[in-house]
Every structure is written in structure tokens, then in C-alpha cells.
Amino acid sequence: MTSPKHVARPPVHMIDTQADALSDLALRTEDRNPEVSALLLEEITRAKTHVAAKIPDDVVTMHARVEFVDESRGLPHIVELVWPGEADFAAGRLSVLTPTGAGLIGLREGGSILWPDREGRERRLTIVKVTQPDPMLGRPGL
């Protein structure tokens, strides 16, 4: 799995505290998952960070519900982007330490990114809708 080098990537936005936690996570797991860790660190490095209260509502953050389309397959997906210990594919909770999860974090509605999958093939992921977590529950609203 390699990072696309010839295609300009869209802007990325992150909550400052999440960017710090994601950096720590990527560094702690780089020996077990070097490709995804490197991709995630690249995205964190180029991200514009915001305090949580100022992050635009249409940005994919941790625990946001994300509707996106994998353009290579034409398939829509709806997932909640979560930390690795919270991942549950059957329940629609996608770890940020998967190739797709690392590609979604920080994107905005309407944005798309050319991103490698587990086999190294590039796929275009397009964000259709982002629903932020309910501040009372810490989970996306329905």
C-alpha cells in the first residue's frame, strides 16, 4: 500500500485534540501496521487543526457518521468512524486505523480523495454526508 504521489489531495481539517491522539495512535501502531500509520500521519501533518467548537459540521471527525461512495465499486457506505477498540464492522463502526478510515478522517461533505486500499489499488472515496456525534451521547445523531 502506497500513498498517491501525483494527485493533489483535498484539504483536511481535524480537531486539535483528535489530531494529537491520532498521531500518538499512529506512532504506537506503526510497527504492526506501517502502511496505514504512515498514511494517517501524512494526513495529520497536512491537516488544518481547529478547536472542537470551531470545526465545521461537515468535516469527518472521530465518531461522526459518514455516508460515502467508493467510486471504483459504485457502492454507498454509511459508517461511524471510531478508535480501533470500538470497531465493529457488523455494526457499521469503522476503525480509523483501516485504510478507508484513515482516508476519510478530515474530509468534508462533497470532497473526494484518491486513496489506496489494503491491496494498494487506488480508489476514489467521495463524502456524501457527515453527521456529527450528539454532544449528549458522544455518538452521531440519527
N, CA, C and O atoms as CSV, one atom per row, in Angstrom:
chain,resi,resn,atom,element,x,y,z
A,1,MET,N,N,0.859,-1.164,0.000
A,1,MET,CA,C,0.000,0.000,0.000
A,1,MET,C,C,0.899,1.218,0.000
A,1,MET,O,O,1.771,1.361,0.857
A,2,THR,N,N,0.681,2.093,-0.964
A,2,THR,CA,C,1.484,3.295,-1.024
A,2,THR,C,C,0.583,4.496,-1.147
A,2,THR,O,O,-0.584,4.389,-1.526
A,3,SER,N,N,1.137,5.630,-0.823
A,3,SER,CA,C,0.402,6.881,-0.886
A,3,SER,C,C,0.406,7.405,-2.315
A,3,SER,O,O,1.439,7.345,-2.983
A,4,PRO,N,N,-0.737,7.925,-2.809
A,4,PRO,CA,C,-0.739,8.513,-4.139
A,4,PRO,C,C,0.183,9.723,-4.154
A,4,PRO,O,O,0.065,10.600,-3.299
A,5,LYS,N,N,1.101,9.781,-5.118
A,5,LYS,CA,C,2.098,10.849,-5.143
A,5,LYS,C,C,1.808,11.928,-6.181
A,5,LYS,O,O,2.267,13.061,-6.033
A,6,HIS,N,N,1.059,11.600,-7.222
A,6,HIS,CA,C,0.900,12.528,-8.344
A,6,HIS,C,C,-0.426,13.271,-8.340
A,6,HIS,O,O,-0.674,14.105,-9.212
A,7,VAL,N,N,-1.262,12.981,-7.385
A,7,VAL,CA,C,-2.584,13.589,-7.346
A,7,VAL,C,C,-2.668,14.508,-6.135
A,7,VAL,O,O,-2.349,14.108,-5.016
A,8,ALA,N,N,-3.103,15.754,-6.374
A,8,ALA,CA,C,-3.278,16.673,-5.249
A,8,ALA,C,C,-4.416,16.174,-4.378
A,8,ALA,O,O,-5.482,15.810,-4.874
A,9,ARG,N,N,-4.181,16.161,-3.089
A,9,ARG,CA,C,-5.207,15.717,-2.155
A,9,ARG,C,C,-6.041,16.908,-1.705
A,9,ARG,O,O,-5.561,18.041,-1.681
A,10,PRO,N,N,-7.293,16.641,-1.351
A,10,PRO,CA,C,-8.164,17.727,-0.889
A,10,PRO,C,C,-7.724,18.212,0.495
A,10,PRO,O,O,-7.004,17.512,1.206
A,11,PRO,N,N,-8.164,19.418,0.867
A,11,PRO,CA,C,-7.840,19.915,2.213
A,11,PRO,C,C,-8.395,18.984,3.283
A,11,PRO,O,O,-9.418,18.329,3.086
A,12,VAL,N,N,-7.706,18.937,4.412
A,12,VAL,CA,C,-8.095,18.102,5.538
A,12,VAL,C,C,-8.203,18.995,6.766
A,12,VAL,O,O,-7.366,19.871,6.985
A,13,HIS,N,N,-9.244,18.766,7.566
A,13,HIS,CA,C,-9.476,19.512,8.803
A,13,HIS,C,C,-9.622,18.517,9.941
A,13,HIS,O,O,-10.243,17.467,9.780
A,14,MET,N,N,-9.046,18.849,11.095
A,14,MET,CA,C,-9.161,17.970,12.255
A,14,MET,C,C,-9.305,18.787,13.525
A,14,MET,O,O,-8.856,19.930,13.614
A,15,ILE,N,N,-9.947,18.164,14.507
A,15,ILE,CA,C,-9.998,18.742,15.846
A,15,ILE,C,C,-8.608,18.571,16.449
A,15,ILE,O,O,-8.027,17.489,16.375
A,16,ASP,N,N,-8.074,19.633,17.043
A,16,ASP,CA,C,-6.695,19.600,17.524
A,16,ASP,C,C,-6.417,18.448,18.478
A,16,ASP,O,O,-5.390,17.782,18.346
A,17,THR,N,N,-7.296,18.197,19.426
A,17,THR,CA,C,-7.063,17.118,20.388
A,17,THR,C,C,-7.154,15.748,19.719
A,17,THR,O,O,-6.438,14.824,20.104
A,18,GLN,N,N,-8.026,15.611,18.725
A,18,GLN,CA,C,-8.109,14.348,17.993
A,18,GLN,C,C,-6.857,14.139,17.153
A,18,GLN,O,O,-6.358,13.018,17.060
A,19,ALA,N,N,-6.342,15.201,16.542
A,19,ALA,CA,C,-5.117,15.091,15.750
A,19,ALA,C,C,-3.967,14.608,16.634
A,19,ALA,O,O,-3.174,13.764,16.215
A,20,ASP,N,N,-3.874,15.139,17.850
A,20,ASP,CA,C,-2.828,14.704,18.778
A,20,ASP,C,C,-2.996,13.230,19.141
A,20,ASP,O,O,-2.026,12.472,19.132
A,21,ALA,N,N,-4.226,12.827,19.460
A,21,ALA,CA,C,-4.486,11.435,19.834
A,21,ALA,C,C,-4.243,10.495,18.648
A,21,ALA,O,O,-3.724,9.392,18.823
A,22,LEU,N,N,-4.619,10.932,17.449
A,22,LEU,CA,C,-4.394,10.113,16.263
A,22,LEU,C,C,-2.904,9.968,15.965
A,22,LEU,O,O,-2.456,8.898,15.554
A,23,SER,N,N,-2.139,11.033,16.168
A,23,SER,CA,C,-0.681,10.956,15.980
A,23,SER,C,C,-0.079,9.936,16.934
A,23,SER,O,O,0.722,9.093,16.530
A,24,ASP,N,N,-0.469,10.016,18.198
A,24,ASP,CA,C,0.023,9.059,19.192
A,24,ASP,C,C,-0.342,7.630,18.785
A,24,ASP,O,O,0.495,6.730,18.854
A,25,LEU,N,N,-1.583,7.425,18.363
A,25,LEU,CA,C,-2.053,6.106,17.952
A,25,LEU,C,C,-1.242,5.589,16.764
A,25,LEU,O,O,-0.799,4.440,16.769
A,26,ALA,N,N,-1.047,6.423,15.753
A,26,ALA,CA,C,-0.302,6.014,14.559
A,26,ALA,C,C,1.138,5.648,14.913
A,26,ALA,O,O,1.676,4.668,14.397
A,27,LEU,N,N,1.756,6.426,15.783
A,27,LEU,CA,C,3.131,6.135,16.185
A,27,LEU,C,C,3.217,4.848,17.001
A,27,LEU,O,O,4.168,4.082,16.847
A,28,ARG,N,N,2.238,4.604,17.865
A,28,ARG,CA,C,2.233,3.382,18.687
A,28,ARG,C,C,2.005,2.124,17.864
A,28,ARG,O,O,2.431,1.039,18.261
A,29,THR,N,N,1.341,2.253,16.725
A,29,THR,CA,C,0.986,1.064,15.941
A,29,THR,C,C,1.789,0.932,14.649
A,29,THR,O,O,1.511,0.050,13.836
A,30,GLU,N,N,2.778,1.799,14.452
A,30,GLU,CA,C,3.460,1.748,13.160
A,30,GLU,C,C,4.254,0.463,12.935
A,30,GLU,O,O,4.485,0.089,11.785
A,31,ASP,N,N,4.677,-0.219,13.991
A,31,ASP,CA,C,5.385,-1.488,13.780
A,31,ASP,C,C,4.439,-2.607,13.356
A,31,ASP,O,O,4.857,-3.527,12.653
A,32,ARG,N,N,3.168,-2.548,13.768
A,32,ARG,CA,C,2.181,-3.567,13.394
A,32,ARG,C,C,1.460,-3.228,12.099
A,32,ARG,O,O,1.024,-4.128,11.381
A,33,ASN,N,N,1.329,-1.954,11.796
A,33,ASN,CA,C,0.534,-1.506,10.657
A,33,ASN,C,C,1.224,-0.313,9.988
A,33,ASN,O,O,0.666,0.784,9.960
A,34,PRO,N,N,2.440,-0.517,9.445
A,34,PRO,CA,C,3.239,0.615,8.971
A,34,PRO,C,C,2.614,1.424,7.832
A,34,PRO,O,O,2.761,2.645,7.788
A,35,GLU,N,N,1.921,0.754,6.918
A,35,GLU,CA,C,1.363,1.485,5.776
A,35,GLU,C,C,0.260,2.443,6.209
A,35,GLU,O,O,0.276,3.619,5.846
A,36,VAL,N,N,-0.692,1.941,6.980
A,36,VAL,CA,C,-1.807,2.783,7.409
A,36,VAL,C,C,-1.307,3.862,8.368
A,36,VAL,O,O,-1.759,5.004,8.299
A,37,SER,N,N,-0.386,3.514,9.254
A,37,SER,CA,C,0.172,4.514,10.169
A,37,SER,C,C,0.823,5.653,9.398
A,37,SER,O,O,0.629,6.822,9.734
A,38,ALA,N,N,1.594,5.321,8.368
A,38,ALA,CA,C,2.259,6.350,7.565
A,38,ALA,C,C,1.236,7.227,6.842
A,38,ALA,O,O,1.380,8.449,6.812
A,39,LEU,N,N,0.209,6.614,6.262
A,39,LEU,CA,C,-0.829,7.389,5.580
A,39,LEU,C,C,-1.553,8.318,6.548
A,39,LEU,O,O,-1.800,9.481,6.231
A,40,LEU,N,N,-1.892,7.802,7.726
A,40,LEU,CA,C,-2.587,8.611,8.724
A,40,LEU,C,C,-1.704,9.773,9.187
A,40,LEU,O,O,-2.183,10.899,9.319
A,41,LEU,N,N,-0.430,9.508,9.429
A,41,LEU,CA,C,0.482,10.586,9.844
A,41,LEU,C,C,0.619,11.654,8.765
A,41,LEU,O,O,0.717,12.840,9.082
A,42,GLU,N,N,0.627,11.253,7.497
A,42,GLU,CA,C,0.674,12.224,6.399
A,42,GLU,C,C,-0.547,13.144,6.434
A,42,GLU,O,O,-0.427,14.358,6.269
A,43,GLU,N,N,-1.719,12.554,6.651
A,43,GLU,CA,C,-2.946,13.349,6.679
A,43,GLU,C,C,-2.959,14.290,7.887
A,43,GLU,O,O,-3.389,15.438,7.774
A,44,ILE,N,N,-2.497,13.816,9.020
A,44,ILE,CA,C,-2.451,14.657,10.223
A,44,ILE,C,C,-1.500,15.826,10.001
A,44,ILE,O,O,-1.800,16.959,10.379
A,45,THR,N,N,-0.363,15.551,9.390
A,45,THR,CA,C,0.641,16.585,9.155
A,45,THR,C,C,0.112,17.700,8.266
A,45,THR,O,O,0.436,18.868,8.481
A,46,ARG,N,N,-0.686,17.359,7.285
A,46,ARG,CA,C,-1.171,18.398,6.363
A,46,ARG,C,C,-2.514,19.001,6.774
A,46,ARG,O,O,-3.022,19.904,6.110
A,47,ALA,N,N,-3.081,18.506,7.859
A,47,ALA,CA,C,-4.398,18.974,8.299
A,47,ALA,C,C,-4.344,20.375,8.906
A,47,ALA,O,O,-3.370,20.757,9.554
A,48,LYS,N,N,-5.407,21.116,8.678
A,48,LYS,CA,C,-5.630,22.357,9.403
A,48,LYS,C,C,-6.372,21.961,10.666
A,48,LYS,O,O,-7.418,21.316,10.591
A,49,THR,N,N,-5.848,22.339,11.832
A,49,THR,CA,C,-6.490,21.936,13.077
A,49,THR,C,C,-7.362,23.056,13.628
A,49,THR,O,O,-7.096,24.241,13.426
A,50,HIS,N,N,-8.401,22.644,14.324
A,50,HIS,CA,C,-9.386,23.547,14.906
A,50,HIS,C,C,-9.688,23.088,16.329
A,50,HIS,O,O,-9.561,21.904,16.640
A,51,VAL,N,N,-10.083,24.012,17.186
A,51,VAL,CA,C,-10.641,23.588,18.473
A,51,VAL,C,C,-11.992,22.950,18.154
A,51,VAL,O,O,-12.618,23.278,17.146
A,52,ALA,N,N,-12.428,22.051,19.008
A,52,ALA,CA,C,-13.650,21.283,18.731
A,52,ALA,C,C,-14.851,22.169,18.426
A,52,ALA,O,O,-15.643,21.846,17.540
A,53,ALA,N,N,-15.000,23.269,19.137
A,53,ALA,CA,C,-16.162,24.145,18.950
A,53,ALA,C,C,-16.155,24.848,17.597
A,53,ALA,O,O,-17.187,25.357,17.159
A,54,LYS,N,N,-15.009,24.880,16.936
A,54,LYS,CA,C,-14.887,25.610,15.665
A,54,LYS,C,C,-14.760,24.715,14.440
A,54,LYS,O,O,-14.635,25.220,13.324
A,55,ILE,N,N,-14.789,23.392,14.623
A,55,ILE,CA,C,-14.674,22.502,13.465
A,55,ILE,C,C,-15.970,22.592,12.657
A,55,ILE,O,O,-17.055,22.511,13.233
A,56,PRO,N,N,-15.879,22.755,11.351
A,56,PRO,CA,C,-17.104,22.786,10.545
A,56,PRO,C,C,-17.903,21.485,10.706
A,56,PRO,O,O,-17.324,20.404,10.819
A,57,ASP,N,N,-19.221,21.596,10.716
A,57,ASP,CA,C,-20.102,20.437,10.914
A,57,ASP,C,C,-19.991,19.390,9.814
A,57,ASP,O,O,-20.340,18.229,10.027
A,58,ASP,N,N,-19.506,19.790,8.636
A,58,ASP,CA,C,-19.458,18.843,7.520
A,58,ASP,C,C,-18.117,18.134,7.387
A,58,ASP,O,O,-17.823,17.563,6.337
A,59,VAL,N,N,-17.291,18.162,8.448
A,59,VAL,CA,C,-15.987,17.507,8.443
A,59,VAL,C,C,-16.087,16.156,9.140
A,59,VAL,O,O,-16.730,16.037,10.183
A,60,VAL,N,N,-15.452,15.142,8.566
A,60,VAL,CA,C,-15.396,13.822,9.176
A,60,VAL,C,C,-14.458,13.881,10.379
A,60,VAL,O,O,-13.256,14.105,10.238
A,61,THR,N,N,-15.031,13.677,11.561
A,61,THR,CA,C,-14.267,13.639,12.807
A,61,THR,C,C,-14.477,12.263,13.437
A,61,THR,O,O,-15.259,11.456,12.934
A,62,MET,N,N,-13.790,12.007,14.518
A,62,MET,CA,C,-13.995,10.753,15.223
A,62,MET,C,C,-15.426,10.710,15.750
A,62,MET,O,O,-15.939,11.695,16.283
A,63,HIS,N,N,-16.045,9.576,15.595
A,63,HIS,CA,C,-17.423,9.286,15.997
A,63,HIS,C,C,-18.470,9.964,15.111
A,63,HIS,O,O,-19.660,9.915,15.421
A,64,ALA,N,N,-18.049,10.589,14.026
A,64,ALA,CA,C,-19.025,11.117,13.065
A,64,ALA,C,C,-19.572,9.946,12.253
A,64,ALA,O,O,-18.872,8.965,12.001
A,65,ARG,N,N,-20.825,10.067,11.851
A,65,ARG,CA,C,-21.423,9.112,10.923
A,65,ARG,C,C,-21.140,9.671,9.521
A,65,ARG,O,O,-21.400,10.839,9.234
A,66,VAL,N,N,-20.604,8.809,8.671
A,66,VAL,CA,C,-20.155,9.231,7.347
A,66,VAL,C,C,-20.845,8.395,6.281
A,66,VAL,O,O,-20.764,7.167,6.281
A,67,GLU,N,N,-21.516,9.077,5.384
A,67,GLU,CA,C,-22.038,8.407,4.194
A,67,GLU,C,C,-21.062,8.738,3.078
A,67,GLU,O,O,-20.816,9.909,2.791
A,68,PHE,N,N,-20.503,7.706,2.447
A,68,PHE,CA,C,-19.553,7.925,1.364
A,68,PHE,C,C,-19.758,6.889,0.276
A,68,PHE,O,O,-20.405,5.862,0.482
A,69,VAL,N,N,-19.192,7.182,-0.887
A,69,VAL,CA,C,-19.277,6.264,-2.021
A,69,VAL,C,C,-17.864,5.870,-2.411
A,69,VAL,O,O,-16.986,6.718,-2.571
A,70,ASP,N,N,-17.663,4.577,-2.559
A,70,ASP,CA,C,-16.428,4.054,-3.128
A,70,ASP,C,C,-16.672,4.061,-4.637
A,70,ASP,O,O,-17.334,3.170,-5.170
A,71,GLU,N,N,-16.130,5.077,-5.323
A,71,GLU,CA,C,-16.422,5.282,-6.745
A,71,GLU,C,C,-15.966,4.109,-7.615
A,71,GLU,O,O,-16.559,3.857,-8.664
A,72,SER,N,N,-14.925,3.391,-7.197
A,72,SER,CA,C,-14.441,2.277,-8.019
A,72,SER,C,C,-15.456,1.142,-8.074
A,72,SER,O,O,-15.503,0.383,-9.041
A,73,ARG,N,N,-16.255,1.038,-7.040
A,73,ARG,CA,C,-17.268,-0.020,-6.990
A,73,ARG,C,C,-18.678,0.540,-7.110
A,73,ARG,O,O,-19.633,-0.215,-7.295
A,74,GLY,N,N,-18.813,1.855,-7.006
A,74,GLY,CA,C,-20.117,2.489,-7.083
A,74,GLY,C,C,-21.000,2.190,-5.888
A,74,GLY,O,O,-22.218,2.357,-5.948
A,75,LEU,N,N,-20.383,1.749,-4.802
A,75,LEU,CA,C,-21.160,1.333,-3.640
A,75,LEU,C,C,-21.211,2.411,-2.566
A,75,LEU,O,O,-20.177,2.946,-2.166
A,76,PRO,N,N,-22.424,2.731,-2.098
A,76,PRO,CA,C,-22.528,3.662,-0.967
A,76,PRO,C,C,-22.297,2.916,0.346
A,76,PRO,O,O,-22.637,1.740,0.477
A,77,HIS,N,N,-21.722,3.612,1.299
A,77,HIS,CA,C,-21.477,3.054,2.628
A,77,HIS,C,C,-21.871,4.091,3.661
A,77,HIS,O,O,-21.749,5.292,3.420
A,78,ILE,N,N,-22.341,3.633,4.810
A,78,ILE,CA,C,-22.565,4.509,5.962
A,78,ILE,C,C,-21.858,3.862,7.136
A,78,ILE,O,O,-22.154,2.727,7.509
A,79,VAL,N,N,-20.913,4.605,7.718
A,79,VAL,CA,C,-20.138,4.092,8.839
A,79,VAL,C,C,-20.003,5.174,9.905
A,79,VAL,O,O,-20.188,6.362,9.641
A,80,GLU,N,N,-19.679,4.734,11.102
A,80,GLU,CA,C,-19.253,5.638,12.159
A,80,GLU,C,C,-17.748,5.447,12.272
A,80,GLU,O,O,-17.288,4.318,12.440
A,81,LEU,N,N,-16.975,6.514,12.185
A,81,LEU,CA,C,-15.525,6.422,12.275
A,81,LEU,C,C,-15.124,6.383,13.744
A,81,LEU,O,O,-15.439,7.298,14.505
A,82,VAL,N,N,-14.425,5.317,14.142
A,82,VAL,CA,C,-14.145,5.087,15.563
A,82,VAL,C,C,-12.682,4.739,15.801
A,82,VAL,O,O,-11.920,4.495,14.865
A,83,TRP,N,N,-12.310,4.722,17.078
A,83,TRP,CA,C,-10.993,4.280,17.521
A,83,TRP,C,C,-10.930,2.765,17.363
A,83,TRP,O,O,-11.972,2.110,17.373
A,84,PRO,N,N,-9.741,2.192,17.218
A,84,PRO,CA,C,-9.629,0.751,16.947
A,84,PRO,C,C,-10.380,-0.147,17.931
A,84,PRO,O,O,-11.006,-1.113,17.495
A,85,GLY,N,N,-10.348,0.121,19.204
A,85,GLY,CA,C,-11.018,-0.718,20.187
A,85,GLY,C,C,-12.534,-0.679,20.116
A,85,GLY,O,O,-13.205,-1.520,20.714
A,86,GLU,N,N,-13.084,0.294,19.388
A,86,GLU,CA,C,-14.535,0.436,19.249
A,86,GLU,C,C,-15.048,-0.130,17.933
A,86,GLU,O,O,-16.256,-0.162,17.702
A,87,ALA,N,N,-14.144,-0.574,17.071
A,87,ALA,CA,C,-14.526,-1.031,15.735
A,87,ALA,C,C,-15.408,-2.266,15.802
A,87,ALA,O,O,-15.182,-3.170,16.607
A,88,ASP,N,N,-16.411,-2.284,14.945
A,88,ASP,CA,C,-17.321,-3.426,14.825
A,88,ASP,C,C,-17.930,-3.327,13.428
A,88,ASP,O,O,-18.899,-2.600,13.210
A,89,PHE,N,N,-17.354,-4.057,12.503
A,89,PHE,CA,C,-17.775,-3.972,11.101
A,89,PHE,C,C,-19.265,-4.250,10.947
A,89,PHE,O,O,-19.956,-3.554,10.205
A,90,ALA,N,N,-19.756,-5.264,11.645
A,90,ALA,CA,C,-21.171,-5.641,11.535
A,90,ALA,C,C,-22.097,-4.527,12.015
A,90,ALA,O,O,-23.222,-4.404,11.530
A,91,ALA,N,N,-21.634,-3.721,12.961
A,91,ALA,CA,C,-22.438,-2.620,13.493
A,91,ALA,C,C,-22.162,-1.303,12.767
A,91,ALA,O,O,-22.707,-0.264,13.140
A,92,GLY,N,N,-21.322,-1.342,11.734
A,92,GLY,CA,C,-21.045,-0.126,10.961
A,92,GLY,C,C,-20.042,0.808,11.610
A,92,GLY,O,O,-20.010,1.994,11.283
A,93,ARG,N,N,-19.222,0.302,12.524
A,93,ARG,CA,C,-18.201,1.135,13.175
A,93,ARG,C,C,-16.843,0.789,12.568
A,93,ARG,O,O,-16.322,-0.308,12.771
A,94,LEU,N,N,-16.282,1.729,11.828
A,94,LEU,CA,C,-15.051,1.546,11.065
A,94,LEU,C,C,-13.880,2.186,11.793
A,94,LEU,O,O,-13.936,3.362,12.155
A,95,SER,N,N,-12.824,1.418,12.007
A,95,SER,CA,C,-11.633,1.928,12.685
A,95,SER,C,C,-10.895,2.935,11.808
A,95,SER,O,O,-10.781,2.767,10.594
A,96,VAL,N,N,-10.405,3.967,12.449
A,96,VAL,CA,C,-9.570,4.959,11.774
A,96,VAL,C,C,-8.233,4.349,11.359
A,96,VAL,O,O,-7.516,4.934,10.548
A,97,LEU,N,N,-7.890,3.181,11.903
A,97,LEU,CA,C,-6.644,2.505,11.534
A,97,LEU,C,C,-6.823,1.500,10.401
A,97,LEU,O,O,-5.978,0.624,10.211
A,98,THR,N,N,-7.904,1.617,9.654
A,98,THR,CA,C,-8.052,0.861,8.414
A,98,THR,C,C,-7.686,1.813,7.280
A,98,THR,O,O,-7.732,3.030,7.463
A,99,PRO,N,N,-7.327,1.289,6.125
A,99,PRO,CA,C,-7.025,2.209,5.020
A,99,PRO,C,C,-8.177,3.171,4.716
A,99,PRO,O,O,-7.947,4.365,4.523
A,100,THR,N,N,-9.402,2.669,4.672
A,100,THR,CA,C,-10.542,3.546,4.382
A,100,THR,C,C,-10.748,4.558,5.494
A,100,THR,O,O,-10.974,5.736,5.217
A,101,GLY,N,N,-10.677,4.125,6.747
A,101,GLY,CA,C,-10.845,5.040,7.872
A,101,GLY,C,C,-9.825,6.162,7.863
A,101,GLY,O,O,-10.171,7.320,8.097
A,102,ALA,N,N,-8.577,5.831,7.598
A,102,ALA,CA,C,-7.523,6.847,7.538
A,102,ALA,C,C,-7.754,7.818,6.381
A,102,ALA,O,O,-7.382,8.989,6.464
A,103,GLY,N,N,-8.368,7.330,5.304
A,103,GLY,CA,C,-8.650,8.204,4.164
A,103,GLY,C,C,-9.828,9.131,4.379
A,103,GLY,O,O,-9.890,10.205,3.782
A,104,LEU,N,N,-10.770,8.726,5.231
A,104,LEU,CA,C,-11.973,9.538,5.463
A,104,LEU,C,C,-11.758,10.672,6.462
A,104,LEU,O,O,-12.355,11.739,6.319
A,105,ILE,N,N,-10.913,10.456,7.473
A,105,ILE,CA,C,-10.775,11.437,8.546
A,105,ILE,C,C,-10.362,12.802,7.978
A,105,ILE,O,O,-9.405,12.912,7.211
A,106,GLY,N,N,-11.096,13.813,8.371
A,106,GLY,CA,C,-10.749,15.184,7.990
A,106,GLY,C,C,-11.343,15.691,6.695
A,106,GLY,O,O,-11.248,16.883,6.403
A,107,LEU,N,N,-11.957,14.811,5.905
A,107,LEU,CA,C,-12.570,15.263,4.652
A,107,LEU,C,C,-13.896,15.955,4.938
A,107,LEU,O,O,-14.477,15.790,6.011
A,108,ARG,N,N,-14.370,16.736,3.960
A,108,ARG,CA,C,-15.642,17.444,4.094
A,108,ARG,C,C,-16.663,16.874,3.124
A,108,ARG,O,O,-16.311,16.245,2.126
A,109,GLU,N,N,-17.935,17.105,3.434
A,109,GLU,CA,C,-19.013,16.698,2.529
A,109,GLU,C,C,-18.715,17.228,1.134
A,109,GLU,O,O,-18.298,18.374,0.967
A,110,GLY,N,N,-18.934,16.386,0.145
A,110,GLY,CA,C,-18.699,16.757,-1.244
A,110,GLY,C,C,-17.265,16.530,-1.688
A,110,GLY,O,O,-16.981,16.524,-2.886
A,111,GLY,N,N,-16.367,16.344,-0.749
A,111,GLY,CA,C,-14.968,16.121,-1.084
A,111,GLY,C,C,-14.699,14.678,-1.450
A,111,GLY,O,O,-15.437,13.773,-1.063
A,112,SER,N,N,-13.638,14.480,-2.197
A,112,SER,CA,C,-13.238,13.117,-2.523
A,112,SER,C,C,-11.717,13.030,-2.512
A,112,SER,O,O,-11.008,14.026,-2.653
A,113,ILE,N,N,-11.248,11.807,-2.341
A,113,ILE,CA,C,-9.817,11.566,-2.274
A,113,ILE,C,C,-9.508,10.269,-2.991
A,113,ILE,O,O,-10.259,9.298,-2.895
A,114,LEU,N,N,-8.412,10.258,-3.703
A,114,LEU,CA,C,-7.906,9.044,-4.315
A,114,LEU,C,C,-7.031,8.389,-3.260
A,114,LEU,O,O,-6.042,8.974,-2.818
A,115,TRP,N,N,-7.398,7.157,-2.849
A,115,TRP,CA,C,-6.809,6.561,-1.653
A,115,TRP,C,C,-6.543,5.081,-1.858
A,115,TRP,O,O,-7.369,4.395,-2.459
A,116,PRO,N,N,-5.408,4.561,-1.375
A,116,PRO,CA,C,-5.120,3.136,-1.563
A,116,PRO,C,C,-5.943,2.248,-0.640
A,116,PRO,O,O,-6.245,2.615,0.495
A,117,ASP,N,N,-6.302,1.069,-1.151
A,117,ASP,CA,C,-6.971,0.077,-0.318
A,117,ASP,C,C,-5.920,-0.886,0.232
A,117,ASP,O,O,-4.723,-0.659,0.057
A,118,ARG,N,N,-6.353,-1.952,0.890
A,118,ARG,CA,C,-5.414,-2.902,1.505
A,118,ARG,C,C,-4.471,-3.564,0.497
A,118,ARG,O,O,-3.359,-3.956,0.851
A,119,GLU,N,N,-4.909,-3.686,-0.747
A,119,GLU,CA,C,-4.078,-4.305,-1.780
A,119,GLU,C,C,-3.226,-3.286,-2.526
A,119,GLU,O,O,-2.466,-3.655,-3.421
A,120,GLY,N,N,-3.342,-2.008,-2.169
A,120,GLY,CA,C,-2.550,-0.969,-2.813
A,120,GLY,C,C,-3.209,-0.347,-4.037
A,120,GLY,O,O,-2.634,0.543,-4.663
A,121,ARG,N,N,-4.408,-0.806,-4.386
A,121,ARG,CA,C,-5.134,-0.213,-5.513
A,121,ARG,C,C,-5.765,1.094,-5.061
A,121,ARG,O,O,-6.333,1.177,-3.972
A,122,GLU,N,N,-5.662,2.105,-5.899
A,122,GLU,CA,C,-6.257,3.389,-5.547
A,122,GLU,C,C,-7.739,3.405,-5.861
A,122,GLU,O,O,-8.179,2.955,-6.919
A,123,ARG,N,N,-8.502,3.938,-4.909
A,123,ARG,CA,C,-9.952,4.072,-5.046
A,123,ARG,C,C,-10.314,5.511,-4.735
A,123,ARG,O,O,-9.668,6.163,-3.915
A,124,ARG,N,N,-11.341,5.996,-5.391
A,124,ARG,CA,C,-11.834,7.334,-5.076
A,124,ARG,C,C,-12.961,7.200,-4.067
A,124,ARG,O,O,-13.967,6.538,-4.320
A,125,LEU,N,N,-12.774,7.845,-2.911
A,125,LEU,CA,C,-13.782,7.880,-1.863
A,125,LEU,C,C,-14.404,9.272,-1.881
A,125,LEU,O,O,-13.685,10.268,-1.801
A,126,THR,N,N,-15.717,9.354,-1.984
A,126,THR,CA,C,-16.419,10.633,-2.039
A,126,THR,C,C,-17.379,10.732,-0.866
A,126,THR,O,O,-18.203,9.845,-0.644
A,127,ILE,N,N,-17.262,11.823,-0.117
A,127,ILE,CA,C,-18.103,12.039,1.062
A,127,ILE,C,C,-19.440,12.617,0.615
A,127,ILE,O,O,-19.484,13.656,-0.043
A,128,VAL,N,N,-20.529,11.944,0.974
A,128,VAL,CA,C,-21.877,12.389,0.634
A,128,VAL,C,C,-22.481,13.198,1.776
A,128,VAL,O,O,-23.048,14.268,1.557
A,129,LYS,N,N,-22.354,12.677,3.001
A,129,LYS,CA,C,-22.965,13.346,4.155
A,129,LYS,C,C,-22.180,13.011,5.412
A,129,LYS,O,O,-21.679,11.898,5.574
A,130,VAL,N,N,-22.082,14.000,6.304
A,130,VAL,CA,C,-21.434,13.818,7.601
A,130,VAL,C,C,-22.429,14.227,8.676
A,130,VAL,O,O,-23.022,15.303,8.600
A,131,THR,N,N,-22.611,13.375,9.676
A,131,THR,CA,C,-23.446,13.690,10.830
A,131,THR,C,C,-22.551,13.639,12.059
A,131,THR,O,O,-21.962,12.603,12.369
A,132,GLN,N,N,-22.456,14.759,12.750
A,132,GLN,CA,C,-21.596,14.837,13.933
A,132,GLN,C,C,-22.211,14.097,15.110
A,132,GLN,O,O,-23.427,13.912,15.172
A,133,PRO,N,N,-21.356,13.671,16.051
A,133,PRO,CA,C,-21.882,12.992,17.238
A,133,PRO,C,C,-22.812,13.902,18.029
A,133,PRO,O,O,-22.630,15.119,18.063
A,134,ASP,N,N,-23.791,13.308,18.652
A,134,ASP,CA,C,-24.666,14.029,19.563
A,134,ASP,C,C,-23.822,14.366,20.792
A,134,ASP,O,O,-23.307,13.454,21.439
A,135,PRO,N,N,-23.662,15.669,21.139
A,135,PRO,CA,C,-22.800,16.018,22.257
A,135,PRO,C,C,-23.241,15.403,23.590
A,135,PRO,O,O,-22.415,15.218,24.484
A,136,MET,N,N,-24.509,15.091,23.729
A,136,MET,CA,C,-25.008,14.484,24.956
A,136,MET,C,C,-24.663,12.992,25.038
A,136,MET,O,O,-24.500,12.443,26.128
A,137,LEU,N,N,-24.554,12.353,23.881
A,137,LEU,CA,C,-24.322,10.902,23.863
A,137,LEU,C,C,-22.921,10.535,23.391
A,137,LEU,O,O,-22.448,9.426,23.640
A,138,GLY,N,N,-22.255,11.474,22.706
A,138,GLY,CA,C,-20.952,11.164,22.143
A,138,GLY,C,C,-21.027,10.298,20.901
A,138,GLY,O,O,-20.009,9.776,20.445
A,139,ARG,N,N,-22.213,10.141,20.351
A,139,ARG,CA,C,-22.422,9.338,19.154
A,139,ARG,C,C,-23.206,10.156,18.136
A,139,ARG,O,O,-23.902,11.104,18.499
A,140,PRO,N,N,-23.094,9.786,16.850
A,140,PRO,CA,C,-23.831,10.527,15.818
A,140,PRO,C,C,-25.325,10.524,16.090
A,140,PRO,O,O,-25.890,9.532,16.549
A,141,GLY,N,N,-25.952,11.654,15.797
A,141,GLY,CA,C,-27.407,11.735,15.887
A,141,GLY,C,C,-28.047,10.946,14.768
A,141,GLY,O,O,-27.413,10.683,13.746
A,142,LEU,N,N,-29.284,10.569,14.950
A,142,LEU,CA,C,-29.968,9.783,13.915
A,142,LEU,C,C,-30.792,10.660,13.035
A,142,LEU,O,O,-31.439,10.172,12.109
